[in-house]
Amino acid sequence: MCGEAYKQSALIAKEIGAFKGFAVNREPMLSVMTKHSLFADKISDNYVPNELLSASREVWKDAIVMVKSMATVMGRRQCSLRQEQSAS
C-alpha cells in the first residue's frame, strides 16, 4: 500500500505540481523508495501470495519511475515560469 500511495502522489503531482521542497528532498525520497523496492524483491513467496507479491514489486518500480520523471516535468515547468516572468 505504501508503494501505491507514492504512485498516486506522483500522479497528483503530475497534474498540480510537486509538494513544496520536492527538489530538495527528491534524492533522499528516491533513496527510501529504492530501499523499499529492493526489500520487496527479497520477500519470499513462502510468506505472501505470489499475485500480491508481484503487484507489490511492480508498484514500487512504477512509483520510482514516476517520481524520477517528476523532476523532468518540474524542471520544465520552472524553466517556463522563469521565461514567462522575464518576459513580463
CYANA upper distance limits for C-alpha pairs under 8 A (distance plus 0.5 A):
  1 MET  CA      5 ALA  CA      6.68
  1 MET  CA     56 SER  CA      8.42
  2 CYS  CA      6 TYR  CA      6.90
  3 GLY  CA      7 LYS  CA      6.70
  3 GLY  CA     33 MET  CA      8.41
  3 GLY  CA     56 SER  CA      7.76
  3 GLY  CA     59 VAL  CA      6.27
  3 GLY  CA     60 TRP  CA      5.45
  3 GLY  CA     63 ALA  CA      6.96
  4 GLU  CA      8 GLN  CA      6.61
  4 GLU  CA     59 VAL  CA      6.55
  4 GLU  CA     60 TRP  CA      7.86
  4 GLU  CA     63 ALA  CA      7.77
  5 ALA  CA      9 SER  CA      6.55
  6 TYR  CA     10 ALA  CA      6.70
  6 TYR  CA     63 ALA  CA      6.44
  7 LYS  CA     11 LEU  CA      6.86
  7 LYS  CA     59 VAL  CA      7.80
  7 LYS  CA     60 TRP  CA      8.34
  7 LYS  CA     62 ASP  CA      7.46
  7 LYS  CA     63 ALA  CA      4.85
  7 LYS  CA     64 ILE  CA      8.35
  7 LYS  CA     66 MET  CA      7.47
  7 LYS  CA     67 VAL  CA      8.35
  8 GLN  CA     12 ILE  CA      6.74
  9 SER  CA     13 ALA  CA      6.59
 10 ALA  CA     14 LYS  CA      6.57
 10 ALA  CA     18 ALA  CA      8.29
 10 ALA  CA     63 ALA  CA      7.73
 10 ALA  CA     66 MET  CA      6.65
 10 ALA  CA     67 VAL  CA      6.39
 10 ALA  CA     70 MET  CA      7.79
 11 LEU  CA     15 GLU  CA      7.24
 11 LEU  CA     66 MET  CA      8.23
 12 ILE  CA     16 ILE  CA      6.72
 12 ILE  CA     17 GLY  CA      7.98
 13 ALA  CA     17 GLY  CA      4.85
 13 ALA  CA     18 ALA  CA      5.08
 13 ALA  CA     19 PHE  CA      7.82
 13 ALA  CA     70 MET  CA      8.25
 14 LYS  CA     18 ALA  CA      7.68
 14 LYS  CA     70 MET  CA      7.21
 14 LYS  CA     73 VAL  CA      8.08
 17 GLY  CA     74 MET  CA      7.72
 18 ALA  CA     22 PHE  CA      6.61
 18 ALA  CA     70 MET  CA      8.27
 18 ALA  CA     74 MET  CA      7.96
 21 GLY  CA     25 ASN  CA      6.71
 22 PHE  CA     26 ARG  CA      6.00
 23 ALA  CA     71 ALA  CA      7.91
 25 ASN  CA     29 MET  CA      6.44
 26 ARG  CA     30 LEU  CA      6.61
 26 ARG  CA     71 ALA  CA      8.41
 27 GLU  CA     31 SER  CA      6.59
 28 PRO  CA     32 VAL  CA      6.87
 29 MET  CA     33 MET  CA      6.72
 30 LEU  CA     34 THR  CA      6.43
 30 LEU  CA     64 ILE  CA      7.25
 30 LEU  CA     67 VAL  CA      8.04
 30 LEU  CA     68 LYS  CA      8.24
 31 SER  CA     35 LYS  CA      6.77
 32 VAL  CA     36 HIS  CA      6.85
 33 MET  CA     37 SER  CA      6.71
 33 MET  CA     60 TRP  CA      7.79
 33 MET  CA     64 ILE  CA      7.17
 34 THR  CA     38 LEU  CA      6.59
 34 THR  CA     60 TRP  CA      8.42
 34 THR  CA     64 ILE  CA      7.64
 35 LYS  CA     39 PHE  CA      6.69
 36 HIS  CA     40 ALA  CA      6.58
 36 HIS  CA     60 TRP  CA      7.97
 37 SER  CA     41 ASP  CA      6.87
 37 SER  CA     57 ARG  CA      6.95
 37 SER  CA     60 TRP  CA      5.87
 37 SER  CA     61 LYS  CA      7.18
 38 LEU  CA     42 LYS  CA      7.17
 39 PHE  CA     43 ILE  CA      7.11
 40 ALA  CA     53 LEU  CA      8.24
 40 ALA  CA     56 SER  CA      7.50
 40 ALA  CA     57 ARG  CA      6.31
 41 ASP  CA     57 ARG  CA      6.78
 43 ILE  CA     47 TYR  CA      8.15
 43 ILE  CA     48 VAL  CA      8.43
 43 ILE  CA     53 LEU  CA      8.32
 44 SER  CA     48 VAL  CA      7.58
 45 ASP  CA     49 PRO  CA      6.75
 45 ASP  CA     50 ASN  CA      6.28
 45 ASP  CA     53 LEU  CA      7.51
 48 VAL  CA     52 LEU  CA      7.30
 48 VAL  CA     53 LEU  CA      6.65
 49 PRO  CA     53 LEU  CA      6.72
 50 ASN  CA     54 SER  CA      6.52
 51 GLU  CA     55 ALA  CA      6.71
 52 LEU  CA     56 SER  CA      6.65
 53 LEU  CA     57 ARG  CA      6.76
 54 SER  CA     58 GLU  CA      6.62
 55 ALA  CA     59 VAL  CA      6.58
 56 SER  CA     60 TRP  CA      6.88
 57 ARG  CA     61 LYS  CA      6.97
 58 GLU  CA     62 ASP  CA      6.66
 59 VAL  CA     63 ALA  CA      6.50
 60 TRP  CA     64 ILE  CA      6.74
 61 LYS  CA     65 VAL  CA      6.84
 62 ASP  CA     66 MET  CA      6.67
 63 ALA  CA     67 VAL  CA      6.65
 64 ILE  CA     68 LYS  CA      6.59
 65 VAL  CA     69 SER  CA      6.70
 66 MET  CA     70 MET  CA      6.76
 67 VAL  CA     71 ALA  CA      7.55
 68 LYS  CA     72 THR  CA      7.98
 69 SER  CA     73 VAL  CA      6.99
 70 MET  CA     74 MET  CA      6.35
 71 ALA  CA     75 GLY  CA      6.37
 72 THR  CA     76 ARG  CA      6.78
 73 VAL  CA     77 ARG  CA      6.75
 74 MET  CA     78 GLN  CA      6.58
 75 GLY  CA     79 CYS  CA      6.62
 76 ARG  CA     80 SER  CA      6.64
 77 ARG  CA     81 LEU  CA      6.61
 78 GLN  CA     82 ARG  CA      6.63
 79 CYS  CA     83 GLN  CA      6.75
 80 SER  CA     84 GLU  CA      6.65
 81 LEU  CA     85 GLN  CA      6.59
 82 ARG  CA     86 SER  CA      6.63
 83 GLN  CA     87 ALA  CA      6.67
 84 GLU  CA     88 SER  CA      6.95
